[in-house]
Amino acid sequence: MNEINKTLGERVKVLRKNLNMTREKLAEKADVSPRFLADVESGKVGVSVTTLKLLCIALSTTADYLLGLTNDENENLAIAIVNKFSMVDARFYPLLNAILEQLISLQ
């Protein structure tokens, strides 16, 4: 088994489960079949660059993390937070900024 495929599969599976996402839902977002995604998660197959990008978007992570080039799970959290902020109505940006400033001051 290819080490990159194994790492990719393990990380996809863990992130998917952490997001409480079914394999079917992630497969739909990545434009692949659930069977193919199962093979990815088991490390049997690799993915195309296009599928890698779609997995990164769906799992709010980076290609570096999925491929094992970085182990920084906090980076994933930061990406997820930024993605969630992008879904907030711009009217709330000042409030979000104030909340972040308060959190930073607690350090």
Secondary structure, 3 states (H helix, E strand, C coil): CCHHHHHHHHHHHHHHHHCCCCHHHHHHHCCCCHHHHHHHHCCCCCCCHHHHHHHHHHHCCCHHHHCCCCCCHHHHHHHHHHHHHCCCCHHHHHHHHHHHHHHHHCC
